[in-house]
Amino acid sequence: MQFPKDLKFTKNDEWIRVEGDQGTIGITDYAQDQLSDIVFVEMTVAPGEQAAKGAACATIESVKAAAEVFLPVGGTVTRLNEDLPKNPEQVNRDPFGAAWMVQIKIADPAELKDLLDAAAYEAYCKERAT
C-alpha cells in the first residue's frame, strides 16, 4: 500500500496533489484495493464548473461496489482525465498517477488544513483494517 508524502488525504479516501493554486485529485491506493477491480469511471463535473468542498466529482464502480469521489477542497474545475472512463482499470494500476480524475483551481487554500498528511492517513487506514 502506498502513501505518497507529497499528497494530502481525506477520510473518504481521496487524495490531492497541490501545485501552486492547482489541485489534482483521485482516489487512494487503499480505496482501489478495497473496491477491487474497477470497471467503470464517470466524471460528474465539467471544466469551468465551480464546485464546493465535499461535492461529488466522479462515480466509480467495481465488481464489488459503487462509490462516489468527493472533492477534498472547493474550486473551479480546470481539467478532467478524459482517458480514465475508457480505461477504468488504470485506477487499480496507478491510483496516484495515470488514474488522476479531476484538476481544480483551489478557491480557498485554508481548506487544505483540514486534510490528513501521509502519515496520518496511513495510521487511519491501519486503524480501519483491524
C-alpha positions in Angstrom: 0.0 0.0 0.0 1.4 3.4 -1.0 1.1 6.7 1.0 2.9 9.3 -1.1 4.3 12.0 1.2 3.6 14.8 -1.3 -0.2 14.3 -1.1 -2.9 15.3 1.3 -5.8 12.8 2.0 -9.4 12.7 3.1 -11.0 10.2 5.4 -13.2 9.4 2.4 -10.0 8.1 0.6 -9.4 10.8 -1.9 -6.0 12.4 -2.4 -5.0 15.8 -3.7 -1.6 16.9 -5.1 -1.2 20.7 -4.7 1.0 22.6 -7.2 0.6 26.4 -6.7 -3.1 27.1 -6.8 -3.9 23.9 -8.7 -5.0 20.6 -7.2 -5.0 17.2 -8.9 -7.5 14.7 -7.3 -8.0 11.0 -7.3 -8.7 8.0 -5.1 -6.1 6.4 -2.9 -4.4 3.0 -3.2 -6.3 1.9 -0.1 -9.7 2.8 -1.8 -8.9 1.0 -5.0 -7.7 -2.0 -3.0 -11.0 -2.1 -1.0 -13.1 -1.7 -4.2 -11.2 -4.4 -6.1 -11.4 -4.5 -9.9 -12.6 -1.1 -11.2 -14.8 -1.5 -14.2 -16.4 2.0 -14.7 -15.5 5.6 -14.0 -17.7 8.6 -14.8 -16.8 12.2 -14.2 -19.8 14.1 -12.7 -18.3 17.6 -13.0 -17.3 19.6 -16.1 -14.4 22.1 -16.8 -15.3 25.6 -15.8 -17.7 24.4 -13.1 -17.5 25.8 -9.6 -17.6 23.0 -7.1 -17.7 23.1 -3.3 -15.5 21.1 -0.9 -17.2 17.7 -0.5 -19.1 17.9 -3.8 -19.1 14.7 -5.8 -16.8 14.9 -8.8 -16.8 11.3 -10.1 -18.5 7.9 -9.7 -16.5 4.7 -9.8 -17.8 1.1 -9.9 -16.0 -2.1 -9.3 -17.0 -5.7 -9.4 -17.8 -5.3 -5.6 -19.4 -1.9 -5.2 -20.0 1.6 -6.5 -18.7 4.8 -4.8 -18.6 8.5 -5.3 -15.5 10.5 -5.3 -15.7 13.8 -3.4 -13.6 17.0 -3.8 -11.2 17.5 -0.8 -11.3 21.3 -1.4 -13.5 23.6 -3.4 -12.7 25.4 -6.6 -13.1 25.7 -10.3 -12.7 22.5 -12.3 -10.0 23.1 -14.9 -9.5 19.6 -16.4 -10.8 16.1 -16.4 -8.9 12.9 -17.1 -10.7 12.1 -20.3 -8.8 8.8 -20.7 -10.0 7.3 -17.5 -13.6 6.4 -18.4 -12.1 4.5 -21.4 -9.5 2.8 -19.2 -11.0 2.4 -15.7 -8.5 -0.3 -14.8 -5.9 2.4 -14.5 -7.4 3.2 -11.1 -6.1 -0.2 -9.9 -2.8 0.0 -11.7 -1.7 3.6 -10.9 -4.1 5.4 -8.5 -1.6 8.2 -7.8 -0.5 8.7 -11.4 -2.4 7.8 -14.6 -5.7 7.5 -12.7 -6.0 11.1 -11.5 -9.6 12.2 -12.0 -10.1 15.9 -11.7 -7.9 19.1 -11.6 -9.2 22.2 -10.0 -8.1 25.8 -9.3 -8.3 25.8 -5.5 -10.6 28.6 -4.2 -9.6 28.6 -0.6 -6.1 27.2 0.3 -7.2 27.3 4.0 -9.4 24.2 3.3 -6.2 22.2 2.8 -5.5 22.4 6.6 -8.5 20.0 7.2 -6.8 17.2 5.3 -4.5 14.4 6.5 -0.8 14.2 5.7 0.6 10.8 4.5 1.5 9.5 8.0 -1.9 10.4 9.5 -3.7 8.8 6.6 -1.6 5.7 6.8 -2.4 5.4 10.5 -6.1 5.9 9.7 -6.1 3.1 7.1 -4.3 0.7 9.6 -6.9 1.6 12.2 -9.8 0.6 9.9 -8.1 -2.6 8.9 -8.1 -4.0 12.4 
